[in-house]
């Protein structure tokens, strides 16, 4: 384990690769190295179905010759082959089309945050322990009255390392651990069966919810969905459970992505500085969140990261930009570049959240005369170019402010711009994923059923 925690050899390999690129004739270059280590166990019906263990170190090199660039990657961390790899990359770059906006950062823009992110849990979890956790989650699921069988349970642990070295003098790296537990439950019989799930993911094992809690909740969710009805077609209010409410924040992230703005393919391309949400709504992207699942001290361009408010008091305040899209839009990068070993940097959110409102979820539901509480969404029917929104849904009917029977085979539809303008966040925000939201109420949506 101690060897895996040392990423200095990766840093040296990345530096050697950049040096080889310069020697091969590149005007500038950067290299990214990624370490991946994972262990996992899947069980079903009390028996182990799969055990997984993997380790890998990979390198990617990006070179620039004038305004032309190329990217090559390798899984062979062998300094003896670096010169040949660099020469191949430079040869590719010389025949590539010119790009006026690509290029490494000016040295004055680069940096590494000094915030204590606490991304690494060095606890080593053995396969036997993971098996016990998965079985514990499954047992708790099967103990729920009405659950007929398990859809499977899993427990996993992993370690990821990232190193970036550039010819502008930047060199940085960090490690991040990951632990997870998930379970799927099946309730009912025959054609009346219903499935649901629960899961937890955290950087530190001690931050995970217990396997018993996860298994029990998965079973309860499945049983609650038994014997669903259909709703009549019409207009109604929709309350999004936090598990699915986060998708609305993800749609916003897609619409404020610098690549979409630069291409002109976003419904928000001309809305900067305008009110697009109700007053009081705040959406923040925070790459420096303590133990955040997507926290990082620098981005894929080597730019120091910092929290960014995308929406403040309902007003759109910022795009998500990397260096390339910032140059194209004649703006400054927001430090949101993400990249892999075989791809150029592109904008991406980190720890994204809609901050909580003032009302409790029960209070939001109490104000709904007719509607649906959505616990599951199906399909990808959200268009961030036009704003058109149509998703399959399941959940529970709301009548006169109270949750009723389960409903399924429903479609909810509207326009994202209208939904954003009317949505109301509750006060129950929890940080469980990289993108989070509290319970959200959206009034006046189309609900299509029977």
Secondary structure, DSSP 8 states (H G I E B T S, - for coil): -TTTT--HHHHHHHHHHHHHHHHTT-SEEEEEEEEEEEEEEEEETTEEEEEEEEEEEEEEEEEEETTEEEEEEES---GGGHHHHHHHHHHHHHTS---SS-----GGGB----S-----------HHHHHHHHHHHHHHHHTSTTEEEEEEEEEEEEEEEEEEEETTS-EEEEEEEEEEEEEEEEES-GGG-EEEEEEEEESSGGGS--HHHHHHHHHHHHHHTSS-B---SEEEEEEE-HHHHHHHHHHHHHHTBHHHHHHT--TTTT-TTSB-S-TT--EEE-TT-TT-TT--SB-TTSBB---EEEEETTEE---B--HHHHHHTTS---S-EE--TTS--EE--SSEEE---SB-HHHHHHT-SEEEEEEEEES--B-TTT-EEEEEEEEEEEETTEEEEEEEEEEEEEEHHHHHHH-EEBS-----SSEE---EEEEEEEEE--
